[in-house]
Amino acid sequence: MTDQIVVVTGANNGIGKAIALEMAAQGAVLCLVGHLLETLLAIAQTVQKLSD
């Protein structure tokens, strides 16, 4: 998945969050979509750490 762009809807929790974390671990570039900004920012920080 390296350098593939993945749009993850529902990334705030549940399956969407799990998919976001897995895709980040595989090297994908993510676009996270969800309705809770604070939660998305926290997940984005976690994703950033996984992709470094």
C-alpha positions as CSV (number, residue, x, y, z in Angstrom):
1,M,0.0,0.0,0.0
2,T,3.0,2.3,0.0
3,D,2.2,5.7,-1.6
4,Q,-1.4,4.7,-2.3
5,I,-4.1,7.3,-1.3
6,V,-6.9,5.9,0.8
7,V,-10.0,7.8,1.9
8,V,-11.4,6.4,5.1
9,T,-14.9,7.5,6.0
10,G,-16.1,7.0,9.6
11,A,-12.5,7.2,10.8
12,N,-13.6,8.4,14.3
13,N,-14.2,4.9,15.6
14,G,-15.0,1.3,15.0
15,I,-14.2,-0.3,11.6
16,G,-13.2,3.1,10.1
17,K,-10.6,3.7,12.8
18,A,-9.2,0.1,12.5
19,I,-8.9,0.5,8.7
20,A,-7.1,3.8,9.1
21,L,-4.6,2.4,11.5
22,E,-4.0,-0.7,9.3
23,M,-3.6,1.3,6.1
24,A,-1.2,3.7,7.9
25,A,0.9,0.7,9.1
26,Q,1.0,-0.5,5.5
27,G,2.3,2.9,4.3
28,A,-0.8,4.4,2.7
29,V,-1.4,8.1,2.4
30,L,-4.7,8.7,4.3
31,C,-7.6,11.2,4.0
32,L,-9.6,10.7,7.2
33,V,-13.3,11.7,7.2
34,G,-15.5,11.8,10.3
35,H,-17.8,14.0,12.3
36,L,-15.7,14.6,15.5
37,L,-12.8,16.9,14.9
38,E,-11.0,16.3,18.2
39,T,-11.2,12.5,17.7
40,L,-9.9,12.8,14.1
41,L,-7.0,14.9,15.2
42,A,-6.0,12.3,17.8
43,I,-6.3,9.5,15.3
44,A,-4.3,11.6,12.8
45,Q,-1.5,11.9,15.4
46,T,-1.5,8.1,16.0
47,V,-1.5,7.5,12.2
48,Q,1.5,9.9,11.8
49,K,3.5,7.9,14.4
50,L,2.7,4.6,12.6
51,S,3.8,5.9,9.2
52,D,7.1,7.4,10.5
